[in-house]
Structures are given as structure tokens and as C-alpha cells.
Amino acid sequence: MFLLLGSNLGDTAANLTQALGEIASKLGTITNRSSRYRTAPWGITDQPYFLNQVVQISSFLEAHELLDGINAIEASMGRVRHVKWDARIIDIDILFYDDRVIHNARLNIPHPGIPLRRFTLEPLAELIPDFVHPELQKTIHTLLIECPDHSEVERLA
């Protein structure tokens, strides 16, 4: 399972670190993590840059339980949902749940934004360049090459 973490309000590095701790204590074991990336905002561009990171986790939670846990972590950290793509203390997205495809009223897995967003593909390519997207049947590396998004994505560490 792969999650994307993002923050562009407050101490973004501390926000990601706190979210990682919450994920490890409540959702499962973090088995791998990408570098952190400074990325241009998506959607609403008149806001601070984001700090993003992809993590791989191992969990016994089903996808809807994982989503509930993520929503609880976001709420406990002060995430308030007002406007789509607005600035946020923390945002945690489920990118992949193994190779499952789930589309219902609550969940879309794989995340539909993956092939469109460089800030998602860069850290994924760092971790799993040869992973084949279960719907698009293309590797993460290929999706990154074909990505129409040319927004700034800077690898930090």
C-alpha cells in the first residue's frame, strides 16, 4: 500500500513527521519511504508550496478502514476541509492498495490523479519505478515520462 502525504501550512516538516508517527501507530508498519519533495501547489496555485512524501505501509486494514483511519489522523492534526485543493496542514491520500482496483462512492483506488501529477509520480518513481499501474498497465517510470504536469518538484532528502 502506498500513501502520499502533503502539507503546506505551518511547520510542514513537523507535520509530515507527526503524520508518519500516527500512521505507524494506528494504521500499520511503514516499510519504505521516499525522500521529501518541495512541490508547487496543484489546482489553486496562489498558496504556499507543499512538502510531499510517499510511504509504503503494510497493514491488515481493509481499504475503507484505512480511509477511516487516515481521515481520523487528518482531523486530529487539525485538517479542515473547505475548498478542494486549498492549503492544508496535512493531506494523506491512498495511491495504491497493492494491485487492487476499487471504485465506489467513498474510494477510488488507484488514486485517479496519479498519472496527472508530477508531485505524486516523482516520489513513487523513487520507490517503485517498475510497478505497473493496475488499470493503465504502465510502469510508474513510464507514467512519469508521459506526465503532462510540468510543475516544479524539488527532491530535498
SULPE-V35529 format. One record per pair of residues at least 24 apart in sequence whose ideal C-beta (glycine too) atoms are under 8 Angstrom apart, sorted by sequence separation. I is the first residue (numbers start at 1). J is the second residue. If there is no record, write none. Layout:
I,J ; I,J
//
This chain:
32,56 ; 70,94 ; 110,134 ; 30,55 ; 31,56 ; 95,120 ; 110,135 ; 30,56 ; 31,57 ; 118,144 ; 121,147 ; 1,28 ; 30,57 ; 31,58 ; 67,94 ; 29,57 ; 66,94 ; 115,143 ; 28,57 ; 29,58 ; 95,124 ; 114,143 ; 118,147 ; 126,155 ; 27,57 ; 28,58 ; 29,59 ; 117,147 ; 119,149 ; 28,59 ; 63,94 ; 66,97 ; 115,146 ; 116,147 ; 118,149 ; 122,153 ; 23,55 ; 27,59 ; 28,60 ; 115,147 ; 116,148 ; 117,149 ; 118,150 ; 119,151 ; 6,39 ; 8,41 ; 28,61 ; 101,134 ; 116,149 ; 118,151 ; 122,155 ; 23,57 ; 27,61 ; 63,97 ; 100,134 ; 101,135 ; 119,153 ; 16,51 ; 20,55 ; 96,131 ; 99,134 ; 118,153 ; 15,51 ; 16,53 ; 63,100 ; 12,50 ; 13,51 ; 96,134 ; 8,47 ; 9,48 ; 12,51 ; 27,66 ; 44,83 ; 47,86 ; 48,87 ; 63,102 ; 67,106 ; 8,48 ; 47,87 ; 67,107 ; 8,49 ; 43,84 ; 44,85 ; 54,95 ; 8,50 ; 27,69 ; 43,85 ; 44,86 ; 64,106 ; 7,50 ; 8,51 ; 26,69 ; 27,70 ; 42,85 ; 44,87 ; 64,107 ; 6,50 ; 7,51 ; 41,85 ; 63,107 ; 6,51 ; 6,52 ; 26,72 ; 27,73 ; 41,87 ; 63,109 ; 5,52 ; 26,73 ; 4,52 ; 5,53 ; 4,53 ; 5,54 ; 4,54 ; 5,55 ; 23,73 ; 3,54 ; 22,73 ; 2,54 ; 3,55 ; 2,55 ; 2,56 ; 3,57 ; 19,73 ; 22,76 ; 1,56 ; 2,57 ; 22,77 ; 1,57 ; 1,58 ; 1,59 ; 19,77 ; 18,77 ; 15,77 ; 1,66 ; 54,120 ; 3,70 ; 52,119 ; 52,120 ; 23,92 ; 50,119 ; 54,123 ; 53,123 ; 54,124 ; 19,90 ; 52,123 ; 56,127 ; 18,90 ; 54,126 ; 56,128 ; 19,92 ; 54,127 ; 15,89 ; 16,90 ; 15,90 ; 42,117 ; 42,119 ; 9,87 ; 8,87 ; 9,88 ; 10,89 ; 39,118 ; 40,119 ; 8,88 ; 9,89 ; 39,119 ; 7,88 ; 6,88 ; 7,89 ; 37,119 ; 7,90 ; 6,90 ; 7,91 ; 5,90 ; 6,91 ; 37,122 ; 5,91 ; 6,92 ; 37,123 ; 4,91 ; 5,92 ; 6,93 ; 4,92 ; 35,123 ; 3,92 ; 4,93 ; 34,123 ; 3,93 ; 34,124 ; 3,94 ; 4,95 ; 35,126 ; 2,94 ; 3,95 ; 34,126 ; 1,94 ; 2,95 ; 34,127 ; 2,96 ; 33,127 ; 1,96 ; 32,127 ; 1,97 ; 1,98 ; 49,152 ; 51,156 ; 4,111 ; 42,149 ; 42,151 ; 40,151 ; 39,151 ; 40,152 ; 6,119 ; 39,152 ; 40,153 ; 38,152 ; 39,153 ; 38,153 ; 39,154 ; 4,120 ; 37,153 ; 38,154 ; 37,154 ; 37,155 ; 38,156 ; 4,123 ; 36,155 ; 37,156 ; 35,155 ; 36,156 ; 35,156 ; 36,157 ; 2,124 ; 35,157 ; 2,127 ; 2,128
//
